[in-house]
Amino acid sequence: MDADVRPQILYVQKIVNRDVLRLARAVKVAGGRVFYDIDDAGEAGLAGMIADDATFRELMQLVSVVTVDTEVRRQVMQRDPRLVGVPEIWVIPDPIDYIDGDIPTVTRPPVILGRKLHGCWFGNAPNMAPAAPYLQVLTNSPDVADISVITNASHVDSTKTQFPKLLVSAWSLETFPQTLSCMDFCVLIHDTSIEGLQKSNNKMLAALAYGVVPFVSRTPAYAETAGQMRIPEIVIDDVQDILDLLRPEKFLEILQKMSEDHFFHELQKFSPSASALLFSEKLTQHLVNRQIAAQAPSYVFY
């Protein structure tokens, strides 16, 4: 660190190693604050990102604020003995991915009787397992034209071999928004492990922003968002629920709800600018409280 630079805030996301620890110590010595952000959990989510438990525990002793993406994750982190000394844990909901500012206006072919629908799943390949049985059944639906999987380039060939009826392609930041906007619906299923229940609604939000109907599992973040958007029927319990909702009249009802003012008003709450404003407000108040505490008189009791 430059000796002339004295940052007030060091914000660490996920990765914890000895270099990060040294930097955090330097910031604390210089009078700054260390923040740590975590939006994943478990060995699968953090594999290779945390050097060892001892290093992680030592960093947590320097951290003033931990930020998380969901209320369930906050509750889990509060009970984690490694974070027992962290003064504050904030929930900063994930903003919508793949947009920089306003929610995009997506023009898509109208859903009419006789037009079959294009469906998809997208994400990190190891997370596909809970959705795979749904996707395979949906390929046989008379209302479905095809089901695509957009995932890690390194897993494309193996996924094609395992699921020959699915159209598998590699995810890339450059092409994915256009690919997503061509879909009619997606299937997003969180597993029901403690790690799965902590997950956010970020993929659901991306789908909604691009006009794609997300059929989602009955897990906390998904169910809450569906209720907030007034489309609770997209929370499903089994594949038959999806098959029923893909019937043209049912699907059109969902699209109608996704064109209402209330829907767009609620979706704007997850825009990148709204998320940034929430963090900025919390950070400002945190620094104000810190300044007040520093100016408060100290007392010594005998």
Secondary structure, DSSP 8 states (H G I E B T S, - for coil): --TT---SEEEEES-B-HHHHHHHHHHHHTT-EEEEEE---HHHHHTTTB--HHHHHHHHTTEEEEEESSHHHHHHHHT-GGGTT-SEEEE-----TT-SSS----------TT--EEEEEES-GGGGTTTHHHHHHHTT-TTEEEEEEEE-GGGHHHHHHH-TTSEEEE--TTTHHHHHHT-SEEEE---SSHHHHT--SHHHHHHHHTT-EEEEES-HHHHHHHHHTT-GGGEESSHHHHHHHTSHHHHHHHHHHTTSHHHHHHHHTTSHHHHHHHHHHHHHHHHHHHHHHHHS------
